[in-house]
Structure formats: structure tokens, C-alpha cells
Amino acid sequence: MACRINFNLRCSTSDTPRFVASSHALKNPTLILPFKLRTNPTNLPKLSLSTSGWLRRRRMGFVSMNSHMATEEKSVSGDRMLVFVPPHPLIKHWVSVLRNEQTPSPIFRNAMAELGRLLMYEASRDWLPTVSGEIQSPMGIASVEFIDPREPVAIVPILRAGLALAEHASSILPATKTYHLGVSRNEETLLPTVYLNKLPDKFPEGSRVFVVDPMLATGGTIVAALNLLKERGIQNRQMKVISALAAPPALQKLSEKFPGLHVYTGIIDPTVNDKGFIIPGLGDAGDRSYGT
């Protein structure tokens, strides 16, 4: 039986399309996107699509928009998951490079790293803690604002393809710690198995965690990873998922299990095949990143 997915569109201060997902919405019609996708003719989840007017919305002012965003987050996200697809042309470019079957491994891996840099930049907007003060510039006293190094920010790449997507994390996010998590998927059952876990027994209070998984296909791997974080004291709103591509089955699972979660992805593809690969997708991200 085919199903249709419903996301409500909102715009952030960066004019980033934001799709509000809930377990109810993911079982009912329409997905609103600024572009069209072809539905899959098989008995897999389908998307009903229409265009939106988000491109006509522009920023009205830094202070007033920030105040609006704080209110909007409470009223819009609530207990629902948000999926962000930033409309930056560089994001579209790197996704296109990744899709090309002729792209060699070194260029593929570099494209994955550049895409991760852009997605993490967008995901960190209005989320990182800051500290204000004054410093002496060569010309006088200046009011300044820095990322607060006392507030813990962690990166959790899911091996092995997550290493490529998270490669530039330290150049974007100051004072971060990286915790590696290895999860493999059984190609027959599609069930995940954790083979490496470098997570701490408990994360510091107030930690913010970026979970980096290039392919959100069936959702088994990312759900297993987020459950491990929750066991260590991280709540849904303290996590953000970074992915190159996402598909409806994974988004539905995340919406049902992690209300309030934010997902940032380069593009949403329409379906997953019977082997658990995103269609049209980009193939096996790990194999293509490392040539093995």
C-alpha cells in the first residue's frame, strides 16, 4: 500500500525551507517542496508535491526576526520534527557531484566534506551558545560576540561514510569534541549492528550534539544512534541530524520516535528500494568515499 507524506512549510531567517513532520503528518497527504520529485511506481511510500511561496519571504530585520523565530519555534515545532532543506546553490551543486556515477572517490569524498560543511553551517544558525563582551581593536573599543567555549558541542559521525560528511566540522564549530560511532547494516534484514561505540557514559549537561549520517534511507542506523545518545542523557532538542540525502521511510521513523528533532539534509529523494538504497540516491556513500 502506498502512503503519502505531509510536511508543513515554514521559513527561517535564512529563507531555508523547513518541513514540519509528525507521526500523524507522515501518514497523511501532502509534501510541500520548492521543487518536484517523481513518485516511485512500486508499492513504496509516495510523495504528493506542490510548490510554495517561501522564496517570496525575505528577512525583515535581525532583532525582530530573532524574536519572531523564538516564538515560532515554540508554536511550530512543538512536539514535531523539523526537516530543513537549505536552498543554497552550492548545496545543490555538491549533491549533483555526489549523484554522478562517474565521480571518482577522491572528488566524491571532497564533495561529501563540502556538503557537510554547508549543512553544519546552516544547522548551527541560532543554536550555538554565545558570550558577549568588549575588546580593544586597533581603532577603539568594539562590542563582540564569541561562541561560548564553556558550552559543550559534540560531533558524532556514524562510520564510515559519516567521517567524510563531518570532515570540516572542526573548521566551522569551535571547541567541539568528536565521538565516533560505528554502525553496520545487515544487507538482508536491513537491521543495524553497533560495532564501535566511543560515546561517553554520560554527556555533560546542556550538550549540543550533531549526529552525522550521510544516508537516511530505512532509518534503522540513525534511530539506533539517537537511542544511544538518549541513553546518555541527550534529549531530542539537543540533537541535530546532518545528512546528504534523506528518504520518507527514515523521516517517518524519526518523526514517530524523536519529536522535536531537527534534521538538515541536502535533498529528499522519493523512495527506497527493496535493498534499502535511496532512489535515485547516490549509491553506497562509504564505498564511493573510500573506493572500497
C-alpha positions in Angstrom: 0.0 0.0 0.0 1.3 3.4 -0.9 1.4 6.2 1.6 1.7 9.9 1.3 3.7 12.2 3.5 2.7 15.6 4.9 5.1 18.4 5.8 4.1 21.9 6.6 6.5 24.5 5.2 8.0 27.3 7.3 10.8 29.7 6.6 13.7 30.5 8.9 15.9 33.7 9.0 18.0 32.2 6.2 14.9 31.5 4.0 15.6 27.8 4.5 12.7 25.6 3.6 11.6 23.9 6.8 9.3 20.9 6.8 7.3 20.2 9.9 6.8 16.5 10.4 4.8 14.5 12.8 3.8 10.8 13.0 0.3 11.9 12.1 1.5 14.1 9.2 3.8 11.4 7.8 0.8 9.1 7.3 -1.4 11.7 5.6 -1.2 13.7 2.3 1.0 16.3 1.1 4.6 17.2 1.0 5.3 20.8 0.1 8.6 21.4 -1.6 10.1 24.2 -3.7 10.8 21.6 -6.4 9.1 18.4 -7.8 10.1 14.8 -7.4 8.8 11.9 -9.4 6.9 9.2 -7.4 8.1 5.6 -7.5 5.7 3.2 -9.3 6.4 0.4 -6.8 4.5 -0.2 -3.5 6.7 2.1 -1.6 5.9 5.5 0.1 4.9 8.2 -2.5 5.1 11.9 -2.2 2.4 14.3 -3.3 4.0 17.6 -4.2 3.2 21.2 -4.7 5.2 24.4 -4.8 5.2 27.0 -2.0 5.8 30.7 -1.7 8.8 30.6 0.6 11.1 32.3 -2.0 9.0 35.4 -1.7 9.6 35.7 2.1 12.6 37.9 3.0 14.2 38.8 6.2 12.6 41.8 7.9 15.4 42.6 10.4 17.8 40.9 12.7 16.3 41.7 16.1 12.7 41.4 15.2 13.3 38.2 13.2 15.2 36.6 16.1 12.3 37.4 18.4 9.9 36.0 15.9 11.9 32.9 15.5 12.0 32.2 19.2 8.2 32.4 19.3 7.8 30.4 16.1 10.0 27.6 17.3 7.6 27.1 20.3 4.4 27.3 18.2 5.6 25.5 15.1 8.0 22.8 16.2 6.3 21.9 19.5 6.4 18.1 19.7 7.0 17.7 15.9 10.1 17.0 13.9 11.5 19.6 11.6 13.3 18.8 8.3 15.4 21.6 6.7 16.5 21.5 3.1 18.6 24.6 2.6 18.2 26.1 -0.9 21.8 27.1 -1.3 23.1 26.6 -4.9 26.4 25.2 -3.6 24.4 22.5 -1.7 22.6 21.6 -4.9 26.0 21.6 -6.8 27.7 19.2 -4.3 24.6 16.9 -4.2 24.8 16.7 -8.0 28.5 15.8 -7.9 27.7 13.1 -5.4 25.0 11.7 -7.6 27.2 11.3 -10.7 28.3 7.7 -11.1 31.4 8.9 -12.9 32.7 10.9 -9.9 36.0 9.3 -8.7 36.4 8.5 -5.0 38.7 11.5 -4.1 36.3 14.0 -5.6 33.3 12.2 -4.2 34.8 12.4 -0.7 35.7 16.1 -1.1 32.1 16.8 -2.3 30.8 15.0 0.8 33.0 17.1 3.0 32.0 20.4 1.4 28.3 19.4 1.6 28.7 18.6 5.3 30.4 22.0 5.9 27.4 23.9 4.4 24.8 21.8 6.2 26.5 22.2 9.5 26.8 25.9 9.0 23.0 26.1 8.4 22.3 23.7 11.3 24.4 25.8 13.7 22.5 29.0 13.0 20.6 30.3 16.1 21.7 27.2 18.0 25.2 27.7 19.3 25.7 29.4 22.7 27.5 32.8 22.6 29.1 35.1 25.1 29.3 38.9 24.6 31.8 41.5 25.7 34.1 44.2 24.6 37.6 44.1 23.2 40.2 46.6 22.1 40.5 46.8 18.3 43.4 48.7 16.6 40.9 51.6 16.3 39.0 51.5 19.5 36.6 49.6 21.8 34.3 47.1 20.0 31.4 45.1 21.2 31.9 41.5 20.3 30.2 38.1 20.5 32.0 34.7 20.5 30.9 31.1 20.6 31.0 30.2 24.3 33.7 27.5 24.7 32.2 26.5 28.1 29.1 25.1 26.5 29.8 21.6 25.1 29.3 20.9 21.4 29.8 17.4 20.1 30.1 15.8 16.7 29.0 12.1 16.3 29.9 10.8 12.8 28.4 7.4 12.0 31.2 5.3 10.4 32.3 5.1 7.9 30.7 7.5 5.4 29.9 9.9 8.3 33.6 10.7 8.6 33.6 12.3 5.1 30.5 14.3 5.8 31.9 15.5 9.1 35.4 16.2 7.9 35.2 20.0 8.1 33.2 20.1 11.3 36.1 21.5 13.4 36.7 24.3 11.0 33.1 25.5 11.4 32.4 24.7 15.0 34.9 25.9 17.6 35.7 23.9 20.7 34.0 20.7 19.6 34.6 17.1 20.6 34.2 14.2 18.2 32.8 10.8 19.3 32.9 8.0 16.7 30.1 5.6 16.3 30.3 2.6 14.0 27.0 1.0 12.8 26.7 -1.6 10.1 23.6 -2.7 8.4 22.7 -6.3 7.6 22.1 -6.3 3.8 19.4 -9.0 4.1 17.4 -7.9 7.2 18.4 -4.2 7.0 18.8 -4.2 10.8 21.7 -2.2 12.3 24.5 -3.5 14.4 26.8 -1.3 16.5 30.4 -2.4 16.1 32.2 0.6 17.6 31.0 2.9 20.3 33.2 5.8 21.5 30.4 7.7 23.2 30.9 8.8 26.8 28.9 7.1 29.5 27.2 10.5 30.1 27.2 13.7 28.1 27.7 17.0 30.1 24.5 18.7 31.0 23.3 21.1 28.2 25.4 19.4 25.5 24.5 20.0 21.8 25.2 17.1 19.5 25.4 17.0 15.7 24.8 13.4 14.5 26.3 13.0 11.0 24.9 10.2 8.9 25.0 10.7 5.1 22.2 8.5 4.1 18.8 8.4 5.9 17.2 5.6 4.0 15.3 3.0 6.0 16.1 4.8 9.3 17.5 1.8 11.2 21.0 3.2 11.6 20.1 6.7 12.6 17.4 5.5 15.1 19.9 3.2 16.8 22.4 6.1 17.0 19.9 8.5 18.5 18.8 5.9 21.0 22.3 5.5 22.2 22.6 9.3 22.7 19.3 9.4 24.6 20.6 6.7 27.0 23.4 9.1 27.8 21.3 12.0 28.7 20.8 13.8 25.4 17.2 14.9 24.7 15.6 15.3 21.3 16.0 19.1 21.1 19.7 18.8 22.0 20.4 16.8 18.8 20.6 17.8 15.2 21.0 15.3 12.4 23.1 16.1 9.3 22.6 14.0 6.2 23.4 14.3 2.5 20.2 12.6 1.4 17.0 11.5 3.1 14.1 9.4 2.2 10.5 9.0 3.5 10.9 5.8 5.5 13.7 7.2 7.6 11.9 10.5 8.1 8.8 8.8 9.2 10.6 6.7 11.8 12.5 9.8 13.2 9.2 11.7 13.4 7.5 9.0 15.3 10.4 8.3 17.7 12.0 11.7 18.2 9.5 14.6 18.4 11.3 17.9 18.4 14.3 16.7 16.5 15.8 18.8 13.7 17.1 17.2 10.5 19.3 19.0 7.9 19.6 17.3 4.6 20.9 18.2 1.1 17.8 16.8 -0.6 14.8 14.5 0.0 14.5 11.6 -2.5 11.2 10.0 -3.2 11.7 6.4 -2.1 13.9 3.4 -1.1 14.2 0.2 -3.0 13.9 -3.4 -1.6 17.6 -3.5 -0.8 17.4 -0.4 1.4 19.0 2.0 -1.1 17.7 5.5 -1.7 16.4 6.1 -5.2 17.7 7.8 -7.2 20.2 8.4 -4.4 24.0 8.2 -4.9 24.8 4.6 -4.3 26.8 3.4 -1.3 28.3 6.5 0.3 31.0 4.6 2.2 32.2 2.6 -0.8 32.3 5.6 -3.0 34.0 7.8 -0.4 36.9 5.4 0.2 36.9 3.3 -3.0 36.4 0.0 -1.1 
